[in-house]
Amino acid sequence: LFRSWTPTVPPVVQRSSQVGQAGQPDAAMPSTAGKRQRLVLVTASLILSVLIGAVLSRQGRTTEAPKQHKLRIGLSFDTLKEERWQRDRAAFVKRATELGAEVVDLAANSSDTQQMRDVESLLTSQVNALVIVAHNGAAMSKAVRLAHAAGVPVIAYDRLIPEPSLDFYISFDAVAVGAAQARYLVSHLPTPGRGKIVRLHGAKTDNNAHLVKEGQDKVLQPLLDSGAIEVVHEDWVDDWKPEYAKRIVNAAIAKGLVFDAILTPNDGTAGGSIQALREDGRDGKVLVTGQDAELSACQRVAAGSQTMTVYKPLHLLAGRAAEIAVAMGQGKPVVARGEIPVDTAQVPAIFVEVISVDQSNLAKTVIADGFHSQQAIDAGR
């Protein structure tokens, strides 16, 4: 399936003189005397123009063509506190710069109000295209409409904005991420296919958290229905914060619950969960999933305290997003390989594939791609 985004171009207005019947001008033909007067005035005007031009030339003043405005891309982040988003930013800016564009980026520190202000600021700076990593997708629907009112196309980056008029969505397949996590967990339990687990979900305000859960459910639901897998404790992690994840796992431990694995949605929440396990002397004894292949997570995978992570080649995602933003900013059509339903609309979309990573293939994936070096990973041991 191929979908394309095509810019909406306003009609070119052409003005021409009105003519009467048989191609004759509506006004009466000027008199012979009027023609002579006009000839004198035109001649005098030409002579004056030449004299002025000579004077300006002697003074060293020349008429220059106006400088063309450099293509400007606005990039609005939910946050840049996590390593993952810092990598996205670096890869996006690098590729956009290679394509001749200037990138103006702002981070909202996980505040809906601040992110709306950031969008307004970027639009005021006259960006040609806007890329948004939404803190709260629903809250950013207004931002999409505001951008469109200014004639600026909007790309939702890695987090869907549920606005039917959204121009483009680019992400990793979050459903596939959740399915990969759940499949790995099920097959690597002490007794494969059977066990008790603690289950953490991302921020309720992030559509990706629901998509990851959807992918996990596709794998887990038959096992939950049969009783082979039991969820002994479950909760959502506000803003994906590690400290909140730690609090949830602490609560499970305090209740005396017995569990074989923790299904965590990303590396940040995995880190918080592992801190809670470490305090209970169970670090490395409980299977823990993750996502993003952050350096700290890869260090934990190598050390054995985190069992797996989902590697998402950020340079591919960010680079492609930059290419799309530049094309849209230039008013060029963009072809997508897929689409995603948003209300009654089908928004053009591109999804980048993901890879499950553990100790067995860490070197062949994350290290081989140059995402992290062996030296950096070893430094965390």
C-alpha positions as CSV (number, residue, x, y, z in Angstrom):
1,L,0.0,0.0,0.0
2,F,1.3,3.4,-1.0
3,R,-0.1,6.7,0.2
4,S,1.1,10.1,-0.6
5,W,0.9,13.5,0.9
6,T,0.4,16.3,-1.6
7,P,0.7,20.0,-0.6
8,T,-2.4,22.1,-1.0
9,V,-1.3,25.0,-3.3
10,P,-3.5,28.1,-3.5
11,P,-4.5,29.0,-7.1
12,V,-2.2,31.5,-8.9
13,V,-4.1,34.7,-9.5
14,Q,-3.3,36.3,-12.8
15,R,-4.4,39.8,-13.7
16,S,-4.9,40.9,-17.3
17,S,-6.3,44.0,-19.0
18,Q,-10.0,43.9,-19.9
19,V,-10.7,43.9,-23.6
20,G,-14.0,44.7,-25.5
21,Q,-15.5,43.0,-28.5
22,A,-13.2,42.0,-31.4
23,G,-10.2,42.4,-29.1
24,Q,-10.5,46.2,-29.0
25,P,-9.7,48.1,-25.8
26,D,-12.8,49.5,-24.0
27,A,-11.3,53.0,-23.7
28,A,-11.2,55.4,-26.7
29,M,-8.0,55.7,-28.8
30,P,-5.8,58.7,-27.6
31,S,-5.4,61.7,-29.9
32,T,-2.3,62.6,-31.9
33,A,-1.4,65.4,-29.5
34,G,-1.7,63.1,-26.6
35,K,0.7,60.7,-28.3
36,R,3.4,63.4,-28.7
37,Q,3.1,64.4,-25.1
38,R,3.5,60.8,-23.9
39,L,6.6,60.4,-26.2
40,V,8.2,63.4,-24.6
41,L,7.5,62.2,-21.1
42,V,8.8,58.7,-21.8
43,T,12.0,60.1,-23.3
44,A,12.6,62.4,-20.4
45,S,12.0,59.6,-18.0
46,L,14.6,57.4,-19.7
47,I,17.2,60.1,-19.6
48,L,16.6,60.7,-15.9
49,S,16.9,57.0,-15.1
50,V,20.2,56.7,-16.9
51,L,21.6,59.7,-15.0
52,I,20.4,58.4,-11.6
53,G,22.0,55.0,-12.4
54,A,25.3,56.6,-13.3
55,V,25.4,58.5,-10.0
56,L,24.6,55.4,-8.0
57,S,27.2,53.4,-9.8
58,R,29.9,56.1,-9.0
59,Q,28.9,55.9,-5.3
60,G,29.4,52.1,-5.4
61,R,25.8,51.3,-4.8
62,T,24.3,48.4,-6.8
63,T,20.9,46.8,-6.8
64,E,21.1,43.3,-5.2
65,A,18.6,40.5,-5.6
66,P,16.8,39.8,-2.2
67,K,18.2,37.0,-0.2
68,Q,16.2,33.8,-0.3
69,H,14.8,32.6,3.0
70,K,16.5,29.4,4.2
71,L,14.2,26.5,4.7
72,R,13.4,26.2,8.4
73,I,12.1,23.2,10.2
74,G,10.4,23.4,13.6
75,L,11.0,20.5,16.0
76,S,8.9,20.4,19.2
77,F,10.0,17.8,21.8
78,D,8.1,16.6,24.8
79,T,11.4,16.3,26.6
80,L,15.1,16.0,26.0
81,K,16.0,14.6,29.4
82,E,16.1,11.0,28.1
83,E,19.1,9.8,26.2
84,R,16.8,8.4,23.5
85,W,15.4,11.8,22.5
86,Q,18.8,13.4,22.5
87,R,19.8,10.8,19.9
88,D,16.7,11.5,17.9
89,R,17.4,15.2,17.9
90,A,21.1,14.8,16.9
91,A,20.2,12.5,14.0
92,F,17.4,14.7,12.8
93,V,19.4,17.9,12.8
94,K,22.3,16.2,11.1
95,R,20.2,15.0,8.2
96,A,18.2,18.2,7.8
97,T,21.4,20.2,7.8
98,E,22.8,18.0,5.1
99,L,19.7,18.8,3.0
100,G,20.3,22.5,3.5
101,A,17.6,23.2,6.1
102,E,17.9,25.0,9.4
103,V,16.3,23.3,12.5
104,V,14.8,25.2,15.4
105,D,14.0,22.9,18.3
106,L,12.4,23.4,21.7
107,A,11.7,21.0,24.6
108,A,8.6,21.3,26.8
109,N,9.8,19.3,29.8
110,S,6.7,17.1,29.8
111,S,4.3,20.0,30.0
112,D,1.3,20.3,27.7
113,T,1.0,24.1,28.3
114,Q,4.7,24.6,27.5
115,Q,4.6,22.5,24.4
116,M,1.7,24.6,23.1
117,R,3.7,27.7,23.7
118,D,6.7,26.1,21.9
119,V,4.5,25.4,18.9
120,E,3.3,29.0,18.8
121,S,6.8,30.2,19.1
122,L,8.0,28.0,16.2
123,L,5.2,29.2,14.0
124,T,6.0,32.8,14.8
125,S,9.5,32.1,13.7
126,Q,8.1,31.2,10.3
127,V,9.0,27.6,10.0
128,N,8.2,25.8,6.7
129,A,7.3,22.5,8.4
130,L,6.6,21.4,11.9
131,V,7.6,18.1,13.6
132,I,6.0,17.3,16.9
133,V,7.0,14.7,19.5
134,A,3.9,15.0,21.6
135,H,3.7,14.8,25.4
136,N,0.0,14.4,25.1
137,G,-1.3,13.6,21.7
138,A,-4.8,14.8,22.3
139,A,-3.6,18.2,23.6
140,M,-1.5,18.6,20.4
141,S,-4.5,18.3,18.1
142,K,-5.0,22.1,18.6
143,A,-1.3,22.6,17.6
144,V,-1.9,20.8,14.3
145,R,-4.9,23.0,13.5
146,L,-3.0,26.1,14.5
147,A,-0.1,25.2,12.2
148,H,-2.5,24.5,9.3
149,A,-4.1,28.0,9.8
150,A,-0.6,29.3,9.2
151,G,-0.1,27.2,6.2
152,V,2.5,24.9,7.8
153,P,2.3,21.0,7.4
154,V,2.7,18.9,10.5
155,I,4.5,15.6,11.1
156,A,3.8,13.5,14.2
157,Y,7.1,11.9,15.2
158,D,7.0,8.5,17.0
159,R,3.9,9.6,19.0
160,L,0.6,9.8,17.2
161,I,-1.5,13.0,17.4
162,P,-5.2,12.0,17.1
163,E,-6.1,14.8,14.7
164,P,-7.7,13.7,11.3
165,S,-6.0,16.6,9.5
166,L,-2.5,15.5,10.5
167,D,-0.3,15.5,7.5
168,F,2.1,12.6,8.3
169,Y,3.0,10.1,11.0
170,I,6.4,8.4,11.2
171,S,7.3,5.9,13.9
172,F,8.4,2.5,14.8
173,D,5.6,0.0,14.9
174,A,4.7,0.3,18.6
175,V,2.3,-2.7,18.3
176,A,5.3,-4.8,17.0
177,V,7.4,-3.5,19.9
178,G,4.9,-4.7,22.4
179,A,4.5,-8.1,20.7
180,A,8.3,-8.6,20.6
181,Q,8.5,-7.8,24.3
182,A,5.7,-10.3,25.2
183,R,7.1,-13.0,22.9
184,Y,10.5,-12.8,24.5
185,L,9.1,-12.8,28.0
186,V,6.9,-15.8,27.4
187,S,9.7,-17.9,25.7
188,H,12.3,-17.0,28.4
189,L,10.4,-17.6,31.6
190,P,11.9,-20.2,33.9
191,T,9.2,-22.5,32.6
192,P,8.6,-21.2,29.1
193,G,5.0,-20.3,28.5
194,R,4.1,-20.4,32.2
195,G,4.6,-18.0,35.1
196,K,3.6,-15.0,37.2
197,I,4.5,-11.5,36.1
198,V,4.3,-7.8,37.1
199,R,3.1,-5.7,34.2
200,L,3.9,-2.0,33.8
201,H,2.5,0.3,31.1
202,G,3.7,3.7,29.8
203,A,2.0,7.0,30.2
204,K,-1.8,6.9,29.7
205,T,-1.5,10.2,27.8
206,D,0.8,8.7,25.2
207,N,-0.9,6.8,22.4
208,N,2.3,4.7,22.0
209,A,1.8,3.3,25.5
210,H,-1.6,1.9,24.4
211,L,-0.2,0.6,21.1
212,V,2.6,-1.3,23.0
213,K,0.0,-2.7,25.3
214,E,-2.0,-3.8,22.3
215,G,0.9,-5.7,20.9
216,Q,1.6,-7.4,24.2
217,D,-2.1,-8.3,24.6
218,K,-2.1,-10.1,21.2
219,V,0.6,-12.5,22.6
220,L,-0.5,-12.7,26.2
221,Q,-4.3,-12.9,26.1
222,P,-4.6,-16.6,25.1
223,L,-2.1,-17.4,27.9
224,L,-3.9,-15.2,30.4
225,D,-7.3,-16.8,29.4
226,S,-5.8,-20.3,29.9
227,G,-4.2,-19.3,33.2
228,A,-0.7,-20.2,32.0
229,I,0.4,-16.6,32.6
230,E,-0.9,-14.7,35.6
231,V,-0.5,-10.9,36.2
232,V,-0.1,-10.5,39.9
233,H,0.4,-6.7,39.8
234,E,-0.2,-4.1,37.1
235,D,-0.2,-0.3,36.7
236,W,0.5,2.6,34.4
237,V,3.6,4.8,34.7
238,D,3.0,8.5,34.6
239,D,5.2,10.3,32.0
240,W,7.2,7.0,31.7
241,K,9.3,8.1,34.7
242,P,11.7,5.6,36.2
243,E,11.0,6.7,39.8
244,Y,7.3,5.9,39.3
245,A,8.1,2.5,37.9
246,K,10.3,1.8,40.9
247,R,7.4,2.8,43.2
248,I,5.1,0.3,41.5
249,V,7.5,-2.6,41.8
250,N,8.3,-1.6,45.4
251,A,4.6,-1.9,46.1
252,A,4.5,-5.4,44.5
253,I,7.4,-6.5,46.6
254,A,6.0,-5.0,49.8
255,K,2.8,-7.0,49.2
256,G,4.9,-10.2,49.2
257,L,3.9,-11.1,45.7
258,V,5.9,-13.8,44.0
259,F,6.7,-13.1,40.3
260,D,9.1,-14.4,37.6
261,A,9.3,-11.4,35.3
262,I,8.5,-7.7,34.9
263,L,7.1,-6.7,31.6
264,T,8.2,-3.1,31.4
265,P,7.4,-0.9,28.3
266,N,10.8,0.9,27.9
267,D,14.3,1.1,29.3
268,G,13.6,4.0,31.6
269,T,10.8,2.0,33.4
270,A,13.1,-1.1,33.3
271,G,15.8,0.9,35.1
272,G,13.4,2.0,37.9
273,S,12.1,-1.6,38.2
274,I,15.6,-3.0,38.5
275,Q,16.4,-0.5,41.3
276,A,13.5,-1.8,43.2
277,L,14.7,-5.4,42.6
278,R,18.2,-4.5,43.7
279,E,17.0,-3.2,47.0
280,D,15.3,-6.5,47.5
281,G,18.4,-8.5,46.6
282,R,16.7,-9.9,43.4
283,D,18.8,-7.9,40.8
284,G,19.4,-10.2,37.9
285,K,17.1,-12.9,39.2
286,V,13.9,-11.6,37.6
287,L,13.4,-11.3,33.8
288,V,13.0,-7.6,32.8
289,T,12.1,-6.3,29.4
290,G,12.7,-2.9,27.9
291,Q,12.7,-0.7,24.8
292,D,15.0,1.8,23.1
293,A,18.4,0.2,23.6
294,E,19.6,3.1,25.7
295,L,23.3,2.9,26.8
296,S,22.4,2.3,30.4
297,A,20.0,-0.4,29.4
298,C,22.6,-2.1,27.1
299,Q,25.0,-2.0,30.0
300,R,22.4,-3.7,32.2
301,V,21.8,-6.3,29.5
302,A,25.5,-7.0,29.2
303,A,25.7,-7.3,33.0
304,G,22.6,-9.5,33.3
305,S,20.3,-7.3,35.4
306,Q,18.1,-6.4,32.4
307,T,17.2,-9.3,30.2
308,M,16.3,-7.7,26.9
309,T,15.6,-4.4,25.1
310,V,14.0,-3.5,21.8
311,Y,16.5,-1.8,19.5
312,K,15.0,0.9,17.3
313,P,17.5,2.3,14.7
314,L,17.0,5.9,15.6
315,H,19.2,7.2,12.8
316,L,16.9,5.6,10.3
317,L,13.7,7.1,11.9
318,A,15.1,10.5,12.5
319,G,16.9,10.7,9.1
320,R,13.7,9.8,7.2
321,A,11.6,12.2,9.3
322,A,14.1,15.0,8.4
323,E,13.8,14.1,4.7
324,I,10.0,14.2,4.8
325,A,10.0,17.5,6.7
326,V,12.3,19.1,4.2
327,A,10.2,17.8,1.3
328,M,7.0,19.1,2.8
329,G,8.6,22.4,3.6
330,Q,9.5,22.7,0.0
331,G,5.9,21.9,-1.1
332,K,6.9,18.6,-2.6
333,P,4.6,15.5,-2.5
334,V,5.7,12.7,-0.2
335,V,5.0,9.0,-0.7
336,A,4.2,6.8,2.3
337,R,4.2,3.0,2.4
338,G,1.3,2.8,4.9
339,E,-1.3,4.7,6.7
340,I,-2.9,4.9,10.1
341,P,-6.6,5.5,10.9
342,V,-7.3,8.7,12.8
343,D,-11.0,9.1,13.5
344,T,-12.6,9.0,10.0
345,A,-9.3,9.8,8.2
346,Q,-6.4,7.7,7.0
347,V,-3.1,9.5,7.7
348,P,-0.1,8.7,5.5
349,A,2.5,6.9,7.6
350,I,5.9,5.2,7.6
351,F,6.9,2.5,10.2
352,V,10.5,1.4,10.8
353,E,11.2,-2.2,11.9
354,V,12.5,-3.0,15.4
355,I,14.9,-5.8,16.7
356,S,14.8,-7.7,20.0
357,V,18.2,-7.6,21.7
358,D,19.7,-9.6,24.5
359,Q,23.2,-10.8,25.5
360,S,23.3,-13.2,22.5
361,N,23.0,-10.5,19.8
362,L,24.1,-7.3,21.4
363,A,27.3,-7.2,19.5
364,K,25.6,-8.1,16.1
365,T,23.1,-5.3,16.4
366,V,23.6,-2.3,18.7
367,I,27.4,-2.4,18.6
368,A,27.7,-3.4,14.9
369,D,25.5,-0.5,13.9
370,G,27.6,1.9,15.9
371,F,24.7,2.8,18.1
372,H,26.9,2.1,21.1
373,S,30.5,1.1,21.3
374,Q,31.7,-2.0,23.0
375,Q,33.9,0.2,25.2
376,A,31.0,2.3,26.3
377,I,28.9,-0.8,27.2
378,D,31.8,-2.4,29.1
379,A,32.3,0.8,31.0
380,G,29.0,0.2,32.8
381,R,30.0,-3.1,34.3
